[in-house]
Amino acid sequence: MTDVLAVTESRRGELRDVSFEMITAGRSLADGLGGDLHLLVVNGDVDAFADELNREGVDAIHTVDAGEEFNHGVYTQAIEAAHGALSPTALLMPNTVNGLDYAPAVAGSLDLPLVTDVVGFDADGALEVTREQYGGKVETTYELDADAYALTVRPAEWPQAEGTGDAAVESLDVEIDDTALGTTVNGFEEVAGGDVDITEADVLVSVGRGIEEEENIPLVEELAEVLDATLSSSRPIVDNGWLPKNRQVGQSGKVVTPDVYIAIGISGAVQHVAGMKGSDTIIAINTDPNAPIFDLADYGIVDDLFEVVPELIEAFGGETPEV
């Protein structure tokens, strides 16, 4: 068969954005292969999730009602069962913390070649997949000489699927072997600052090393507040201990796709750009007109952030803090 099976992902009772991106990526690959796109929903409120995922381009949705939370053993068993029932050419999984937890185990068990962190593919003939290397400085294309294969897809590289579909929804009868799980989920404990998830923000005000000192952070915090935005940062700010790790955008932080991303004092190193290039609108404030961030920005202000940010705060009705 030439079908594609794409695994969706939920967390704490909600579908993650990457699930809708998987539809777009999977549909593109299925079109290239000349097959159908099947989605697999493993846990949570699978019936409600199937309704949400029933969008244009989806041919069939298969659900496995196996608990509320992610479990490595549950996912591996469910995916292996679905793969056995459908025999797809391509198995797509999200390149997320959860996806990377089970993808190697599934690929190994099914004896499938696995390519991770895929940012593009071409199925016109033999499948060619594209990955980034050296911090995004180089793109490498691999040709897969296999009848079936597994890929993990990088979040935020494909747009989220839209529209209303008419996919068939089927409950997949999978007998989960509880004795083979190895682990159970007993609960959750948020890390420091865990009340903020920058990946869910519509507007991000992100600060970089141009802020100079920790004492100047309240300036951008005030801008974020008056814009009803969420504060994020580049890696140097986190490395200095000025903001917690959960605020970091970039290759070693989080991938974000807000409606608006305001980069303040951020030069635009490839590691940071990898985490925010999917933003709808990018606004950059930097004193260096040659900063790489301007190559990506929709709007740019070449000026001192300590002059620009207070004016923005005042324009939106706030009071500039003393720094």
Steps between C-alpha positions, in 0.01 A plus 500: 500500500604863458312643794628728776429446871551816709501489880335792679585634845309636798606631837300548815169453323563717192627433149833664428550724198744251350207260446348735243841559343533122462188504285655749257831315489331162470265614224794636302687173530189290425441703182856434391464130566152478350339364815268587787572685824410320822521663844554316826363642828627305799382650828285765663146574383554317172149560364519877554853505362387310189233767440761777527741318270243429232631762261558527128745243369439230761367172362463299822544547874576207730456535875642301789333575833793424729499738796525873547874562500805413292670171573791362300378141505144592404614702200746238374241223523224711341717621212638154430146359494376775266799454273434126485135556412561767234846415360576860396801599295576794729464530876512866611555595864553844656856600582398598853608384844232231492557410137872455547424285802317231305607545135833313524336214690219471244735519202726238655213266579352533149843483334449835326774747406449817706585858403442757774434875501387515138427849363404403145452210262451421133320179406525544123677170440719373784427685824742782575490658844665821615658562838693795642846458647762712676242710678295561188794624291484207258211307345566137412287282274478125551354247258321209665538171317232308688149370442384642835651753738446716808552876528473751782378840384628825651224713653419837342640405157157441344188715545211361700229332294171684473155440359251225579562146384288191455744234619374166625559460875574152628573369849804277476479192720839483669561279800751693709724262693524677836771259619728624220460872565786531744381839628185667626407869524439593864462876459659822382718759665564825319856632488573854616309747288297217355184708511611659172512311171655725238399257224135590559546879490343711226746785554856462628734776611842341489815652646864435416845596618442858380316560828850508655412443868249305706383828655366600157271199460202685661502733200401223258275342763300824506474500120376141508242597762357798310481290182336212687789289374721229647866561578760271342872521431803378312744256659751751651228642724423154637869406528552812711216394728293809425196301382405134554565230240133471404521851348777409252430502128731316265660175403588417860180659630148493360358537151234771491254614233321808639298746296754770590861456613683813618877443518667761720878513505525161329757468223335200331745213536393188311437313825245762608344539155434125489258547787297797376516519120147360476352812663236674289641851548852576625602843629865566582660780703879515479771764470690297237344544154691190384367274776378169348163542672412769244526244219205322657302793639184635343560833676829632633603791720869589491537690824591472867250279678529724806356780288243298305351277770401785738327677211309184415396456862374857513321462165307202636405674822759369741754660729867440437672341803819647636804305381 
